[in-house]
Amino acid sequence: EQGFRTAFRVMPNDVQQGRVLGDFAVTRLGAKKVAIIDDRTAYGQGLADQFEAAAKAAGAEIVTRQYTTDRSTDFMAILTAVKSENADVLFFGGMDAQGGPMIKQFKTLGLNAKFLMGDGGDGAHREAAGQRGGSTTAAHALPEEQARQRASRPRARS
């Protein structure tokens, strides 16, 4: 995108991720009610904004949007507010350092929603929460069709 001949971005940008995750929450996970938490960083807020727009466009109702910081570790008040909304999916726009403690508290409160986050969650959030697999998903790739298209295009050598 920036014209560098020898540098390649292998991860989707926040706009792409947010759109795909928002659509995925509704079309693949069947979410009708969605809660969003973002950490108010450029990354977290931007990703959450894109997720929200895509989830709404796919037909979800955003039942609450809560805010935290990229330094917080206590999410009980926010998650209690989310729990009262009975969301099907909770999307977190933020990084692993907050994702792990958030998932622990999410489980402590007995939330039944699925937990989604972007590529800021590389799996360490599950490890920090003492969880292997389960109800968390983190994005790490392009949408399937776009990945297939890119992989099938021959590239000229410079």
HELIX and SHEET records of a PDB file:
HELIX    1   1 ASP A   14  THR A   27  1                                  14    
HELIX    2   2 ALA A   42  ALA A   57  1                                  16    
HELIX    3   3 MET A   76  LYS A   83  1                                   8    
HELIX    4   4 ASP A   96  THR A  108  1                                  13    
HELIX    5   5 ALA A  124  ALA A  128  1                                   5    
HELIX    6   6 GLU A  144  SER A  152  1                                   9    
SHEET    1   A 5 GLU A  61  TYR A  67  0                                        
SHEET    2   A 5 LYS A  33  ASP A  38  1                                        
SHEET    3   A 5 VAL A  89  GLY A  93  1                                        
SHEET    4   A 5 LYS A 114  MET A 117  1                                        
SHEET    5   A 5 THR A 136  ALA A 138  1                                        
END                                                                             
